[in-house]
Amino acid sequence: AKYINLSLHFLEQVIVALQEKQKFIPYRNSMMTSVLRDSLGGNCRTVMVATLAPEEEQLDETISSCRFAQRVAHISNRLEVNEEVDPKRLIARLKAQLRELKEELQVLRGE
């Protein structure tokens, strides 16, 4: 339980740093935050699932979970499509682009 709580503490530090848009994000503080690096502040969609308890005895934990989920909700990621580049297709596309630019240059020169 000690290690789980420590990992959750480091996760919260990362979430707070991302929410406040700090320059340094402490991903390396734990293995969990290192593994979740791309999911938390990288190029991924992130979903936060919080488990809440309706019992009055668990009210403090429920409120804490809700606050944590709210912090996670304020993190914004910039999503980009990951593209695997096929070298043959890249060369063909660059050759076509070069051909188009040469044709445009000829038109501008009046040739």
C-alpha positions as CSV (number, residue, x, y, z in Angstrom):
1,A,0.0,0.0,0.0
2,K,2.9,2.3,0.7
3,Y,4.2,2.1,-2.9
4,I,0.7,2.6,-4.3
5,N,0.2,5.7,-2.3
6,L,3.6,7.0,-3.3
7,S,2.9,6.4,-7.0
8,L,-0.4,8.2,-6.7
9,H,1.3,11.1,-5.0
10,F,3.7,11.4,-7.9
11,L,0.9,11.1,-10.4
12,E,-0.9,14.0,-8.6
13,Q,2.3,16.0,-8.9
14,V,2.4,15.4,-12.6
15,I,-1.3,16.3,-13.0
16,V,-0.9,19.5,-11.1
17,A,2.2,20.5,-13.1
18,L,0.4,19.8,-16.4
19,Q,-2.7,21.7,-15.2
20,E,-0.6,24.7,-14.2
21,K,1.4,24.4,-17.5
22,Q,4.7,24.4,-15.7
23,K,7.9,24.1,-17.8
24,F,9.1,21.1,-15.8
25,I,6.9,18.0,-15.5
26,P,8.2,15.4,-13.0
27,Y,7.5,12.3,-15.1
28,R,10.6,10.5,-13.8
29,N,9.6,10.5,-10.2
30,S,7.9,7.1,-10.5
31,M,7.6,4.2,-12.9
32,M,3.9,4.8,-13.2
33,T,4.3,8.4,-14.3
34,S,7.1,7.4,-16.7
35,V,4.9,4.8,-18.4
36,L,1.9,7.2,-18.5
37,R,3.9,10.1,-19.9
38,D,2.5,9.9,-23.5
39,S,-1.1,9.4,-22.2
40,L,-0.9,12.3,-19.7
41,G,0.8,15.1,-21.5
42,G,1.5,13.7,-24.9
43,N,-0.2,12.9,-28.1
44,C,-3.1,10.8,-26.7
45,R,-6.7,11.1,-25.7
46,T,-6.9,10.6,-21.9
47,V,-9.9,9.4,-20.0
48,M,-10.2,9.7,-16.3
49,V,-12.4,7.2,-14.5
50,A,-13.1,7.9,-10.9
51,T,-14.7,5.4,-8.5
52,L,-17.0,7.0,-6.0
53,A,-18.7,5.6,-2.9
54,P,-22.2,6.6,-1.8
55,E,-21.5,5.8,1.9
56,E,-21.1,8.7,4.2
57,E,-18.0,7.2,5.8
58,Q,-16.3,7.4,2.4
59,L,-17.3,11.1,1.8
60,D,-13.7,12.4,2.2
61,E,-12.3,9.9,-0.3
62,T,-15.1,10.6,-2.8
63,I,-14.5,14.4,-2.6
64,S,-10.8,13.8,-3.0
65,S,-11.4,11.6,-6.1
66,C,-13.7,14.2,-7.6
67,R,-11.2,17.0,-7.1
68,F,-8.5,14.8,-8.7
69,A,-10.7,14.0,-11.7
70,Q,-11.5,17.7,-12.1
71,R,-7.8,18.5,-12.2
72,V,-7.3,15.8,-14.9
73,A,-10.2,17.3,-16.9
74,H,-8.4,20.6,-17.1
75,I,-5.3,19.1,-18.9
76,S,-5.3,19.8,-22.6
77,N,-3.3,17.7,-25.0
78,R,-2.4,18.6,-28.6
79,L,-3.4,15.6,-30.7
80,E,-1.7,14.9,-34.0
81,V,-2.1,11.9,-36.3
82,N,0.8,9.5,-36.0
83,E,2.0,8.8,-39.5
84,E,4.3,6.0,-40.5
85,V,6.3,7.1,-43.4
86,D,6.9,4.6,-46.2
87,P,10.2,5.7,-47.8
88,K,9.1,4.8,-51.3
89,R,5.9,6.9,-51.0
90,L,7.9,9.8,-49.4
91,I,10.4,9.8,-52.3
92,A,7.5,9.7,-54.9
93,R,5.7,12.5,-53.1
94,L,8.9,14.6,-53.0
95,K,9.7,14.0,-56.6
96,A,6.1,15.1,-57.6
97,Q,6.5,18.2,-55.5
98,L,9.9,19.0,-57.1
99,R,8.3,18.5,-60.6
100,E,5.5,20.9,-59.7
101,L,7.9,23.5,-58.4
102,K,10.0,23.3,-61.5
103,E,6.9,23.7,-63.7
104,E,5.8,26.7,-61.6
105,L,9.3,28.2,-61.9
106,Q,9.2,27.8,-65.7
107,V,5.9,29.6,-65.8
108,L,7.1,32.5,-63.7
109,R,10.3,32.8,-65.8
110,G,8.1,32.8,-69.0
111,E,9.7,29.8,-70.5
